[in-house]
Every structure is written in structure tokens, then in C-alpha cells.
Amino acid sequence: MTRTAADNLTPATAPSHNLHRIVVVGGGAGGLELVTRLGDTLGRRSRADIALIEKARTHLWKPLLHEVAAGSMDVSRHELDYLAQAYWHRFRYRFGEMIGLDRARHLVHLAANLDDEGRLITPERSVGYDTLVIAIGSVSNDFGTPGVKEYAICLDTPDQAQRFNRRLVNACLLAHTQAEAVRPGQLHVAIIGAGATGTELSAELHRTVRGVVAFGLDKIDPDKDIKITLVEAADRIVPMLPARLSHATTRLLGELGVEVRTSARVTEVRRDGVQLAGGEFIPSELVVWAAGVRGPEVLKSLDGLEANSASQLVVRPTLQTTRDDDIFALGDCAYLVQENETRPIPPRAQAAHQQASFLRRQIPRRLNGQPIEPFRYRDFGSLVSLGEFSTIGTLMGFIAGKGLLIEGYFARLMYRSLYKMHETALHGPFKVTLDTIARAMTRRTEPHVKLH
Ligand SMILES: Cc1cc2nc3c(=O)[nH]c(=O)nc-3n(C[C@H](O)[C@H](O)[C@H](O)COP(=O)(O)OP(=O)(O)OC[C@H]3O[C@@H](n4cnc5c(N)ncnc54)[C@H](O)[C@@H]3O)c2cc1C
């Protein structure tokens, strides 16, 4: 395919030759895998000019964020520098946030970047494309609930997860050093939304808060002063799991001392806690909002592309957007209901991974003038990690298409394997094996919770 758009690129953004320009916006679970694999193939053979537009400087796989929030993971050990990844895998990294699109001129508009002191890092600019893949993920959906923006913390980015962890450790330090006794609610955490994120966070927090206190904060009595409440509007937690596993998870959390509140709808988040629809108030110093996701605001009106009410781009089975053949979307920001299904493909890392693998094969076909095949999502099941206590979930398609309920060590291995697949797509199996061994060795000599 030849370039289709005349554009007015600045020298810094202009490709050096007349190759087909593939631009991926968003270097997350799906986008970074795609751009890395395209760079390794089409980029390396100089068959296309591959670029990644990304508003962050480093990548951290999003399903790890609850571990960052709980303080059981050191971000620096798992984050990846986009600039280095681009250099190693033959794609260009364009640092910036997509704020608009010009479909007629095939341009993506990027906002200017300023540093903490207001100095310009990169100016407002535009990047030209021939094939565009939008993979900008999702943000937490507060469903218009008052007080969420002001008083709750969402787990959309590593910065938010680290901010939560700092506030948690600070709350423990204050409780330990203040003259008066620990007041009710002072070390309480309310987690709103008992999907995988909220449930995993509650179990992980139970362990790490006790870990922090065990480092000598002996004025705090973990069993009396620390309380974690998981609040869910539906009548059971982890609704994507079968009822039996959902009940088993509730039981396990109960044994840990996590209070699980189902059929409880939050009507307001306040500075000092959470108001429920029935009039009850749950006092809590920290509130985490994990009650669902929607597409980022920019997708609402992106030069006429079709978006649903949750600001996700509506795509066809080829993952092309409904109104533009040159623009694809994948992962959390894409909306697709497959043939013979009633529900859309869920916003999960395994969906983003499968769609990235699909487009890695289909984009070269498109360049060769071949038709694009339809994407088919395979649900391999859902696993929920309850920290070191257990992992619980389903594996699909093992026995004549039926689901298999799994728990314990095997489930834990399977849970970790999704991250290993992501890392392997980014670095190859050799480096992943070395990294895994190195992390296992250093874990023995470091605290298992983050204390700063
Ligand atoms: C705590 C937690 C636990 C989870 N656990 C699981 C799990 O166990 N299993 C599972 O399958 N899924 C899990 N998920 C869901 C999973 O993380 C997402 O489905 C997955 O990350 C989606 O991948 P993506 O590529 O669509 O988007 P993301 O991975 O979110 O990546 C989007 C990227 O786009 C960038 N971006 C955003 N806006 C712009 C813009 N305007 N311009 C430029 N760049 C932009 C972001 O910085 C980011 O790098 C979990 C999520 C969370 C928060």
C-alpha cells in the first residue's frame, strides 16, 4: 500500500522514507505488544514505518496495579522504558497524548507536554498515519456518583496506585505517632466494586498493611484498628465467576477479616467515608473506586468515529472502526459484540493480548492487499488472585468446551502465566526467564512490602 494522505508534518515527526505508516496510539497491554511485534517484523525488514504514540514514558502492565497500590510490588522492577523498547524493536516512540484526529488528512493531534515546573517538553503537534490502531484502554467509571473525583482514588495508572500506597503508609505512620488513640475509621479502607480489581486489592491489602505494621508500628493493633470493607452493588462478588466460586471467595475473604458488603449501592463518597443508599455510612480514611470502566473522554467525539454510550469505539469483526477502514481499535477502548453472542468482548488483558496477536498477523495481510480475516475472541476463563492466600477461578475450553473450576497453586500458576505471555511478547522467552530468576532471588533479601 502507498501513503494516502498529504500532510504537513514537522521535521521531528516526519518519517525518513516513503513507507506505509502504521501508528499505534496507546502502549498498554495490547498496544505495546502489537507495536513491538510489528517493529520486529515489518520495521526490521523496512517494509513499514511503525510508530507508537503514548502519553506515559514507561509501561507497567495494568493488572499489576493492585499490587502496586497494596505495596507488594516495586514498580521500578517491572516498568519498561518506551524509548528503549522502541530502539530495540525498530519502532518510533512519540511521547504525547492524543487529543484529536483529522481523518481526511490522516493526522493524529497530540497535546503539548509540560514538566512539573511548567516548562515545555514537547510542543503540540500532529503525526501522520496510513493505518491507525487506537489502543488507549479505559478509565474508571464513577457513574456520576458525587464525591468520587474529590475523595476516592482510582487504579487507572501507576501514579494513582503509588499515591494510594503512600497515603496508606502515611496513615499508619500518623496512627503510630499521634498522642491520642487511633480513632474509628482512621485505618479503615473501603473498596467500592468487587470485580477482580477490588477483590484482589482487598486480599492483598489485608496482608501488606499487617506487613507495614509488623515493622515496628506497635501502637497499631491490626485486628482492632485496621479494617477493609469491600462494597458491591450486585448480590454477589466477582460476578464473572460462577456462583460457587464467588461464594468461596466471599468465605475466604471473611476468614481473612475482610468485610464483604453485597447489595450495597454507594450514593456518595465523602472525605471521611462512604454513604450507602439505605442510609448507612461506612467511615473510612481511604476509599478506592473500582466499580467499572469506560472509554477515555477523547473517544466521545473523535472526528465522527462511532462510539457507544461508554465512550468505546464501535468496531467490526475485523477490528476496523465502523466508519473508517484505515482506523482499528483494540482492547478496553473497543466495543464488539461477536456473532451469536449477547455480550461484548470484556475489558480484559487476555482480550487485548488476543487482539494484538490478531492484528500483528492481519496488518501485513492488509499491506499485501489481502482481505482481513474476522477476529474471534476465545475466553480462557477468569482467575482472581487472593494474594498469597489463594487463587480461584475458571479455565474455559478444556473439556469439550466446558469450563473447569480451579483453585490453589495450579490456579496461581495460570494467573501468573498471563503476565508471562505479555512479557514474552515484549522481550522474548530468554530475557523473561532471566528476569524471573533475578526477581525471585532478590525477593529473598528485600522487604515484601513497600515502606515509602
Ligand atoms: C488492578 C487491575 C487488575 C486487573 N486484573 C486483570 C486480570 O487479572 N486479568 C485480565 O484479563 N485483566 C485484568 N485487568 C484489566 C486489564 O488491565 C485491561 O483489560 C488491559 O490492560 C487493557 O489493555 P489495553 O491495551 O486496552 O489498555 P491499557 O493496558 O490500559 O493501555 C492503555 C495505554 O494507553 C495510554 N493512553 C491512554 N490515553 C491515551 C491518549 N489519549 N494518548 C496516548 N496514550 C494514551 C495509557 O497510558 C496506556 O499506556 C485488570 C485491571 C486492573 C486496573
The ligand as an SDF file (V2000), in Angstrom:
LIG
                    3D

 53 58  0  0  0  0  0  0  0  0999 V2000
   -5.8990   -3.6220   39.1860 C   0  0  0  0  0  0  0  0  0  0  0  0
   -6.3130   -4.2970   37.8920 C   0  0  0  0  0  0  0  0  0  0  0  0
   -6.2650   -5.6880   37.8010 C   0  0  0  0  0  0  0  0  0  0  0  0
   -6.6200   -6.3140   36.5960 C   0  0  0  0  0  0  0  0  0  0  0  0
   -6.5110   -7.6770   36.5260 N   0  0  0  0  0  0  0  0  0  0  0  0
   -6.7800   -8.2920   35.3600 C   0  0  0  0  0  0  0  0  0  0  0  0
   -6.6260   -9.7160   35.2320 C   0  0  0  0  0  0  0  0  0  0  0  0
   -6.2740  -10.3940   36.2060 O   0  0  0  0  0  0  0  0  0  0  0  0
   -6.9000  -10.2980   34.0440 N   0  0  0  0  0  0  0  0  0  0  0  0
   -7.2970   -9.5630   32.9370 C   0  0  0  0  0  0  0  0  0  0  0  0
   -7.5140  -10.1610   31.8700 O   0  0  0  0  0  0  0  0  0  0  0  0
   -7.4400   -8.2150   33.0220 N   0  0  0  0  0  0  0  0  0  0  0  0
   -7.2070   -7.5590   34.2100 C   0  0  0  0  0  0  0  0  0  0  0  0
   -7.3680   -6.1930   34.2890 N   0  0  0  0  0  0  0  0  0  0  0  0
   -7.8330   -5.4420   33.1000 C   0  0  0  0  0  0  0  0  0  0  0  0
   -6.6520   -5.1520   32.1580 C   0  0  0  0  0  0  0  0  0  0  0  0
   -5.6700   -4.4420   32.8400 O   0  0  0  0  0  0  0  0  0  0  0  0
   -7.1170   -4.3560   30.9540 C   0  0  0  0  0  0  0  0  0  0  0  0
   -8.1890   -5.0150   30.3370 O   0  0  0  0  0  0  0  0  0  0  0  0
   -5.9850   -4.2170   29.9310 C   0  0  0  0  0  0  0  0  0  0  0  0
   -4.8820   -3.5230   30.4920 O   0  0  0  0  0  0  0  0  0  0  0  0
   -6.4660   -3.4630   28.6920 C   0  0  0  0  0  0  0  0  0  0  0  0
   -5.4140   -3.3300   27.8010 O   0  0  0  0  0  0  0  0  0  0  0  0
   -5.3810   -2.1160   26.7670 P   0  0  0  0  0  0  0  0  0  0  0  0
   -4.1880   -2.3030   25.9060 O   0  0  0  0  0  0  0  0  0  0  0  0
   -6.7070   -1.9900   26.1140 O   0  0  0  0  0  0  0  0  0  0  0  0
   -5.2340   -0.8150   27.6520 O   0  0  0  0  0  0  0  0  0  0  0  0
   -4.1530   -0.4290   28.7740 P   0  0  0  0  0  0  0  0  0  0  0  0
   -3.3400   -1.5860   29.1690 O   0  0  0  0  0  0  0  0  0  0  0  0
   -4.8860    0.3160   29.8140 O   0  0  0  0  0  0  0  0  0  0  0  0
   -3.2030    0.5960   27.9940 O   0  0  0  0  0  0  0  0  0  0  0  0
   -3.6530    1.8330   27.5080 C   0  0  0  0  0  0  0  0  0  0  0  0
   -2.4490    2.7100   27.2360 C   0  0  0  0  0  0  0  0  0  0  0  0
   -2.8750    3.8810   26.5140 O   0  0  0  0  0  0  0  0  0  0  0  0
   -2.2450    5.0340   27.0570 C   0  0  0  0  0  0  0  0  0  0  0  0
   -3.1380    6.1660   26.7630 N   0  0  0  0  0  0  0  0  0  0  0  0
   -4.3500    6.4050   27.3040 C   0  0  0  0  0  0  0  0  0  0  0  0
   -4.9050    7.5040   26.7380 N   0  0  0  0  0  0  0  0  0  0  0  0
   -4.0130    7.9500   25.8190 C   0  0  0  0  0  0  0  0  0  0  0  0
   -4.0250    9.0380   24.8980 C   0  0  0  0  0  0  0  0  0  0  0  0
   -5.0690    9.8770   24.7840 N   0  0  0  0  0  0  0  0  0  0  0  0
   -2.9350    9.2360   24.1090 N   0  0  0  0  0  0  0  0  0  0  0  0
   -1.8580    8.4050   24.2030 C   0  0  0  0  0  0  0  0  0  0  0  0
   -1.8130    7.3460   25.0470 N   0  0  0  0  0  0  0  0  0  0  0  0
   -2.8750    7.1200   25.8420 C   0  0  0  0  0  0  0  0  0  0  0  0
   -2.1000    4.7110   28.5370 C   0  0  0  0  0  0  0  0  0  0  0  0
   -1.0730    5.5000   29.1360 O   0  0  0  0  0  0  0  0  0  0  0  0
   -1.7610    3.2190   28.4950 C   0  0  0  0  0  0  0  0  0  0  0  0
   -0.3700    3.0060   28.3970 O   0  0  0  0  0  0  0  0  0  0  0  0
   -7.0410   -5.5420   35.4800 C   0  0  0  0  0  0  0  0  0  0  0  0
   -7.1070   -4.1300   35.5870 C   0  0  0  0  0  0  0  0  0  0  0  0
   -6.7590   -3.5160   36.7760 C   0  0  0  0  0  0  0  0  0  0  0  0
   -6.8210   -1.9970   36.8750 C   0  0  0  0  0  0  0  0  0  0  0  0
  1  2  1  0
  2  3  1  0
  2 52  2  0
  3  4  2  0
  4  5  1  0
  4 50  1  0
  5  6  2  0
  6  7  1  0
  6 13  1  0
  7  8  2  0
  7  9  1  0
  9 10  1  0
 10 11  2  0
 10 12  1  0
 12 13  2  0
 13 14  1  0
 14 15  1  0
 14 50  1  0
 15 16  1  0
 16 17  1  0
 16 18  1  0
 18 19  1  0
 18 20  1  0
 20 21  1  0
 20 22  1  0
 22 23  1  0
 23 24  1  0
 24 25  2  0
 24 26  1  0
 24 27  1  0
 27 28  1  0
 28 29  2  0
 28 30  1  0
 28 31  1  0
 31 32  1  0
 32 33  1  0
 33 34  1  0
 33 48  1  0
 34 35  1  0
 35 36  1  0
 35 46  1  0
 36 37  1  0
 36 45  1  0
 37 38  2  0
 38 39  1  0
 39 40  1  0
 39 45  2  0
 40 41  1  0
 40 42  2  0
 42 43  1  0
 43 44  2  0
 44 45  1  0
 46 47  1  0
 46 48  1  0
 48 49  1  0
 50 51  2  0
 51 52  1  0
 52 53  1  0
M  END
$$$$
